[in-house]
Amino acid sequence: MYNNIKNQLMEIKGKNVTAIIDEGRSRKRIEQGVIKDVYDRIFTIEINGVITSFSYSDLICKTIVLQKV
């Protein structure tokens, strides 16, 4: 399962994405960013000059949803 997610992220690495981030308590934040790196269990997104990491589990649990721009 993780290999499938990693392969999908590798396809959009370096490209612009819209990230919908669930911050809990019915709060969601929508940001534009770029997929910077993809590792074995995490990936990083640069949003407004800040690099933030997320795990593949965050994608599975829909804590973050990525959409290609």
C-alpha positions in Angstrom: 0.0 0.0 0.0 2.8 2.5 0.9 4.6 1.7 -2.3 1.6 2.7 -4.3 1.3 6.0 -2.4 5.0 6.6 -2.8 4.8 6.0 -6.6 1.9 8.4 -6.9 3.8 11.1 -5.0 6.9 10.6 -7.1 4.8 11.4 -10.2 3.9 14.8 -8.8 7.2 15.6 -7.1 8.3 19.1 -7.9 4.8 20.1 -9.1 2.3 22.5 -7.6 -0.4 21.0 -5.5 -3.3 22.2 -3.4 -3.2 20.8 0.1 -6.3 20.6 2.2 -5.1 20.1 5.7 -7.4 18.9 8.5 -6.3 20.8 11.7 -8.9 19.1 13.9 -12.1 20.4 15.5 -13.7 21.0 12.1 -10.9 23.3 11.0 -9.4 22.9 7.6 -6.7 24.9 5.9 -6.2 25.1 2.1 -2.7 25.9 0.9 -0.8 25.9 -2.4 2.6 24.2 -2.3 5.2 22.1 -4.0 6.0 18.4 -3.3 9.8 18.7 -2.4 10.9 15.2 -1.4 9.5 11.7 -1.1 11.0 9.3 1.4 10.1 5.8 2.6 7.4 6.8 5.1 7.1 10.6 4.7 7.0 13.3 2.1 7.6 17.0 2.3 5.7 20.0 1.0 7.0 23.5 0.7 4.2 25.9 1.6 4.9 29.7 1.7 8.7 29.0 2.0 8.3 26.6 4.9 8.9 22.9 4.4 6.4 20.7 6.2 6.5 16.9 6.4 3.5 14.5 6.4 3.4 10.7 6.6 1.7 8.4 4.2 -0.7 7.6 7.0 -1.9 11.2 6.9 -3.0 10.6 3.3 -4.7 7.3 4.1 -6.6 8.9 7.1 -7.3 12.0 5.0 -5.6 14.4 7.5 -4.2 15.9 4.2 -5.7 15.7 0.8 -3.6 16.6 -2.2 -5.0 17.9 -5.5 -2.8 18.6 -8.6 -3.0 22.2 -9.8 
